[in-house]
């Protein structure tokens, strides 16, 4: 099921996290004071909100093999930087400290929580394409996309009411990635893929830009994660990057810090804002350029912090992972034994 990842997909992951941080940065600036920057804000959302969907498509394309120990290591990194960030910004509230110690369960970061739960489901999700024929798998995807993407896009209401930022959307996109891996693994015409991507971005931009202009405030209706245009554009991006073939140890190493960048974004921004504040430039025509530099600075700082963590406290992780794994397995066996005895007693 797994495929060897070359640097094309690692580069895509870096571009995705760059785009997500760009959206976060523009989201903290009142661009309504400038028509140009309002339009740039809409364009940034139109292009870069494909980032999360691309992340999951990549996971689905290669297939996630459930590895509990890897999840523990990932959780340790998330806990470390979440607690570090909470303390570093001076947030010593009991509730905040408790949530930072259990970031996955407390949904401290919606994407990471959903990704963890997706990993627990993948042993079963991976069986779907194995059990279903190509035709039935396609029908399943069509139903999922209709219910959770097409209707929310054009009906302006949605069943899940989470804008696609939830587990249902992740499962759907993961399965879509599996489908692309199994049935669209041949080369595609690059010009057609680019045309499809540009058409998708163009429609999102024109629709959201028109709504923003007519209603006097920023609208992101067609660039939500659940938007069928975001999903279609993300598929085009994945297939485009699949046509690129190169290897770079630097890019692969940097891409290994993507989740750390996501976790550290808020903390790094808190400190950078003491020296760099983009809000005074909200009305300037060149706002996008310092914003790009600002985001790149966040990425570099976050990467360096994670590399330092790996070289220091990270060396203890293998031992901690083994201890936690044994404790969890012991607890799971106890729960299963108790449950079996209770069932036997009450159903006897």
C-alpha positions as CSV (number, residue, x, y, z in Angstrom):
1,X,0.0,0.0,0.0
2,X,2.8,2.4,0.8
3,X,4.8,4.2,-1.8
4,X,8.3,5.7,-1.5
5,X,7.9,9.4,-1.1
6,X,10.1,11.6,-3.2
7,X,10.7,15.3,-2.6
8,X,7.9,16.4,-4.8
9,X,5.3,15.5,-2.1
10,X,7.5,16.8,0.7
11,X,7.7,20.2,-1.2
12,X,4.0,20.2,-1.5
13,X,3.6,19.7,2.3
14,X,5.9,22.7,2.9
15,X,3.9,24.8,0.5
16,X,0.7,23.7,2.2
17,X,1.9,24.8,5.7
18,X,3.2,28.0,4.2
19,X,-0.2,28.7,2.8
20,X,-2.0,27.9,6.0
21,X,0.3,30.3,7.9
22,X,-0.4,33.0,5.2
23,X,-4.1,32.6,5.9
24,X,-3.5,32.8,9.7
25,X,-1.4,36.0,9.2
26,X,-3.9,37.7,6.9
27,X,-6.7,36.6,9.3
28,X,-5.1,38.8,12.0
29,X,-5.1,41.9,9.8
30,X,-8.0,44.2,9.1
31,X,-7.6,44.3,5.3
32,X,-11.0,46.0,4.9
33,X,-9.3,49.4,5.0
34,X,-7.8,48.7,1.5
35,X,-9.7,47.3,-1.5
36,X,-6.5,45.9,-3.0
37,X,-5.6,44.1,0.3
38,X,-9.2,42.8,0.7
39,X,-8.9,41.3,-2.8
40,X,-5.5,39.9,-2.0
41,X,-7.0,38.4,1.3
42,X,-9.7,36.7,-0.8
43,X,-7.1,35.4,-3.2
44,X,-4.9,34.1,-0.4
45,X,-7.9,32.2,1.0
46,X,-8.9,31.0,-2.5
47,X,-5.5,29.4,-3.1
48,X,-4.1,28.4,0.2
49,X,-7.2,26.9,1.9
50,X,-6.4,23.9,-0.2
51,X,-3.6,23.2,2.2
52,X,-5.4,21.0,4.7
53,X,-7.2,19.0,2.0
54,X,-3.9,18.4,0.2
55,X,-2.4,17.1,3.5
56,X,-5.1,14.5,3.8
57,X,-5.1,13.7,0.1
58,X,-1.4,12.9,0.5
59,X,-2.1,10.6,3.5
60,X,-4.8,8.9,1.5
61,X,-2.7,8.6,-1.6
62,X,0.1,6.8,0.3
63,X,-2.2,5.1,2.8
64,X,-1.7,5.4,6.6
65,X,-0.4,2.2,8.3
66,X,-1.5,2.4,11.9
67,X,1.5,2.6,14.2
68,X,0.7,3.3,17.8
69,X,4.3,4.0,18.8
70,X,4.6,6.7,16.0
71,X,1.4,8.3,17.3
72,X,2.9,8.4,20.8
73,X,6.0,10.1,19.5
74,X,3.9,12.6,17.6
75,X,1.8,13.2,20.7
76,X,4.9,13.8,22.8
77,X,6.1,16.5,20.4
78,X,2.7,18.2,20.4
79,X,2.5,18.1,24.2
80,X,6.0,19.5,24.6
81,X,5.4,22.5,22.3
82,X,1.9,23.1,23.5
83,X,3.0,23.2,27.2
84,X,6.1,25.2,26.2
85,X,3.9,27.7,24.3
86,X,1.3,28.0,27.0
87,X,4.0,28.8,29.6
88,X,6.1,31.0,27.3
89,X,3.2,33.3,26.6
90,X,2.5,33.5,30.4
91,X,-0.8,31.7,30.4
92,X,-0.7,29.9,33.8
93,X,-4.5,29.3,34.1
94,X,-5.3,25.8,35.4
95,X,-7.7,25.1,32.5
96,X,-5.2,26.2,29.9
97,X,-2.4,24.1,31.4
98,X,-4.6,21.0,31.6
99,X,-5.7,21.4,28.0
100,X,-2.1,21.9,26.9
101,X,-1.2,18.6,28.5
102,X,-3.8,16.7,26.6
103,X,-3.9,18.6,23.3
104,X,-5.3,15.8,21.2
105,X,-8.2,14.9,23.4
106,X,-9.0,18.5,24.2
107,X,-9.0,19.4,20.5
108,X,-6.4,22.1,21.1
109,X,-5.6,21.9,17.4
110,X,-8.6,20.7,15.5
111,X,-6.5,19.3,12.6
112,X,-4.2,17.2,14.8
113,X,-7.1,15.8,16.9
114,X,-9.0,14.8,13.8
115,X,-5.8,13.4,12.2
116,X,-5.1,11.2,15.3
117,X,-8.7,9.8,15.2
118,X,-8.3,9.2,11.5
119,X,-5.2,7.1,12.1
120,X,-7.2,4.9,14.5
121,X,-9.8,4.4,11.8
122,X,-7.5,3.7,8.9
123,X,-7.1,-0.1,9.6
124,X,-10.8,-0.2,8.8
125,X,-10.9,2.5,6.1
126,X,-8.1,0.8,4.2
127,X,-10.4,-2.2,3.8
128,X,-13.0,-0.3,1.9
129,X,-11.2,-0.1,-1.4
130,X,-10.1,-3.7,-0.9
131,X,-13.7,-4.9,-0.4
132,X,-15.5,-2.7,-2.8
133,X,-15.3,-2.8,-6.6
134,X,-14.1,0.3,-8.4
135,X,-17.6,1.2,-9.4
136,X,-19.0,0.9,-5.9
137,X,-16.1,2.7,-4.4
138,X,-16.8,5.5,-6.9
139,X,-20.5,5.5,-5.9
140,X,-19.5,5.8,-2.2
141,X,-17.3,8.8,-2.9
142,X,-20.0,10.4,-5.0
143,X,-22.5,10.1,-2.2
144,X,-20.0,11.4,0.4
145,X,-19.1,14.4,-1.9
146,X,-22.8,15.1,-2.6
147,X,-23.8,15.1,1.1
148,X,-20.7,16.8,2.6
149,X,-19.4,19.0,-0.1
150,X,-21.7,19.7,-3.0
151,X,-24.8,20.5,-0.9
152,X,-22.8,22.7,1.6
153,X,-21.2,24.5,-1.3
154,X,-24.3,25.5,-3.3
155,X,-26.9,25.1,-0.6
156,X,-25.1,27.5,1.9
157,X,-26.0,25.1,4.7
158,X,-24.3,21.9,5.7
159,X,-25.0,18.7,7.6
160,X,-21.9,18.8,9.8
161,X,-21.8,22.6,10.3
162,X,-18.1,22.6,10.8
163,X,-17.0,24.0,7.4
164,X,-15.2,20.8,6.6
165,X,-12.9,21.1,9.7
166,X,-13.9,17.8,11.2
167,X,-13.4,14.1,11.1
168,X,-16.1,13.3,8.6
169,X,-14.5,15.6,6.0
170,X,-11.1,14.0,6.8
171,X,-12.4,10.5,6.3
172,X,-14.0,11.5,2.9
173,X,-10.8,13.1,1.7
174,X,-8.7,10.2,2.9
175,X,-10.8,7.8,0.9
176,X,-10.6,10.1,-2.1
177,X,-6.8,9.9,-1.8
178,X,-7.0,6.1,-1.7
179,X,-9.1,6.2,-4.9
180,X,-6.7,8.4,-6.7
181,X,-3.8,6.1,-5.7
182,X,-5.5,3.0,-6.9
183,X,-7.3,4.2,-10.1
184,X,-5.6,7.4,-11.2
185,X,-1.9,6.4,-10.7
186,X,-1.0,7.1,-14.4
187,X,0.5,10.3,-15.8
188,X,-1.9,13.1,-16.6
189,X,-1.7,16.0,-19.0
190,X,-0.1,18.8,-17.0
191,X,-1.8,21.6,-19.0
192,X,-5.2,20.1,-18.3
193,X,-4.4,19.9,-14.6
194,X,-3.2,23.5,-14.5
195,X,-6.3,24.6,-16.4
196,X,-8.5,22.8,-13.9
197,X,-6.7,24.3,-11.0
198,X,-6.9,27.8,-12.4
199,X,-10.6,27.4,-13.1
200,X,-11.2,26.3,-9.6
201,X,-9.2,29.1,-8.0
202,X,-10.8,31.6,-10.4
203,X,-14.3,30.6,-9.6
204,X,-13.7,30.7,-5.8
205,X,-12.0,34.1,-6.1
206,X,-14.7,35.7,-8.2
207,X,-17.6,34.2,-6.1
208,X,-16.1,35.2,-2.7
209,X,-14.9,38.5,-4.0
210,X,-18.3,39.4,-5.3
211,X,-20.0,38.4,-2.0
212,X,-17.4,40.4,-0.1
213,X,-18.0,43.5,-2.3
214,X,-21.8,43.2,-2.1
215,X,-22.1,42.6,1.6
216,X,-19.3,44.8,2.8
217,X,-17.3,42.2,4.8
218,X,-15.0,39.3,4.0
219,X,-16.8,36.3,2.8
220,X,-15.2,32.8,2.5
221,X,-18.2,30.8,1.5
222,X,-16.6,29.1,-1.5
223,X,-13.1,28.6,0.0
224,X,-14.2,26.5,3.0
225,X,-12.6,23.1,3.4
226,X,-15.9,21.5,2.5
227,X,-16.2,23.5,-0.8
228,X,-16.3,21.2,-3.9
229,X,-14.1,23.7,-5.6
230,X,-11.4,23.5,-2.9
231,X,-11.5,19.7,-3.1
232,X,-11.4,19.7,-6.9
233,X,-8.5,22.2,-6.9
234,X,-6.6,20.1,-4.2
235,X,-6.9,17.0,-6.4
236,X,-5.4,19.0,-9.3
237,X,-2.6,20.1,-7.1
238,X,-1.8,16.6,-5.9
239,X,-1.8,15.2,-9.5
240,X,0.4,18.1,-10.7
241,X,3.0,17.5,-8.0
242,X,2.9,13.8,-8.8
243,X,4.3,14.7,-12.2
244,X,7.4,16.3,-10.6
245,X,10.3,14.0,-9.8
246,X,13.3,15.1,-7.8
247,X,15.1,14.3,-4.5
248,X,16.4,16.8,-1.9
249,X,17.5,15.8,1.5
250,X,17.1,19.4,2.7
251,X,13.4,19.5,1.6
252,X,12.7,16.1,3.1
253,X,14.3,17.1,6.4
254,X,12.4,20.5,6.5
255,X,9.1,18.7,5.6
256,X,9.6,16.5,8.7
257,X,8.9,19.6,10.8
258,X,5.6,20.5,9.2
259,X,3.4,19.5,12.2
260,X,5.8,21.3,14.6
261,X,5.4,24.4,12.5
262,X,1.6,24.1,12.7
263,X,1.8,23.7,16.5
264,X,4.3,26.5,17.1
265,X,2.6,29.0,14.8
266,X,0.7,30.8,17.6
267,X,3.6,30.8,20.0
268,X,6.1,32.1,17.5
269,X,3.7,34.8,16.3
270,X,3.2,36.0,19.9
271,X,6.9,36.8,20.2
272,X,7.4,38.1,16.7
273,X,4.6,40.6,17.1
274,X,6.7,42.3,19.8
275,X,9.1,43.4,17.0
276,X,7.1,42.9,13.8
277,X,3.5,44.1,13.6
278,X,1.9,44.0,10.1
279,X,-1.4,45.7,11.2
280,X,-0.1,49.3,10.5
281,X,0.5,48.2,6.9
282,X,-3.1,47.0,6.4
283,X,-3.7,49.8,3.9
284,X,-0.4,49.6,2.1
285,X,-0.1,48.2,-1.4
286,X,3.0,46.1,-0.5
287,X,1.4,44.3,2.5
288,X,1.7,40.9,0.9
289,X,5.5,41.1,0.7
290,X,6.2,41.6,4.4
291,X,3.5,39.0,5.1
292,X,5.4,36.5,3.0
293,X,8.7,37.3,4.9
294,X,6.8,37.1,8.2
295,X,5.5,33.6,7.4
296,X,8.9,32.4,6.2
297,X,10.4,33.6,9.5
298,X,7.8,31.7,11.5
299,X,8.6,28.5,9.5
300,X,12.4,28.9,10.0
301,X,12.1,29.6,13.7
302,X,9.7,26.7,14.3
303,X,12.0,24.3,12.3
304,X,15.0,25.3,14.3
305,X,13.1,24.9,17.6
306,X,12.0,21.4,16.6
307,X,15.5,20.4,15.5
308,X,16.8,21.5,18.9
309,X,14.1,19.5,20.6
310,X,15.0,16.4,18.5
311,X,18.7,16.8,19.5
312,X,18.0,17.2,23.2
313,X,14.8,16.0,24.9
314,X,13.9,14.1,21.8
315,X,16.6,11.6,22.5
316,X,14.5,10.4,25.5
317,X,11.5,9.7,23.3
318,X,12.2,6.0,22.4
319,X,12.3,5.2,26.1
320,X,9.2,7.2,27.0
321,X,7.3,5.7,24.0
322,X,8.1,2.1,25.2
323,X,6.9,3.0,28.7
324,X,3.7,4.6,27.5
325,X,3.0,1.8,25.1
326,X,3.4,-0.8,27.8
327,X,1.1,1.1,30.1
328,X,-1.6,1.6,27.5
329,X,-1.4,-2.1,26.4
330,X,-1.7,-3.1,30.0
331,X,-4.7,-0.8,30.6
332,X,-6.4,-2.0,27.4
333,X,-6.0,-5.6,28.5
334,X,-7.5,-4.8,31.9
335,X,-10.5,-3.0,30.4
336,X,-11.1,-5.9,27.9
337,X,-10.9,-8.5,30.7
338,X,-13.3,-6.6,32.9
339,X,-15.7,-6.0,30.0
340,X,-15.7,-9.7,29.1
341,X,-16.4,-10.7,32.6
342,X,-19.3,-8.2,32.9
343,X,-20.7,-9.4,29.6
344,X,-20.5,-13.0,30.7
345,X,-22.1,-12.2,34.0
346,X,-25.1,-10.2,32.7
347,X,-25.7,-12.2,29.6
348,X,-25.4,-15.6,31.3
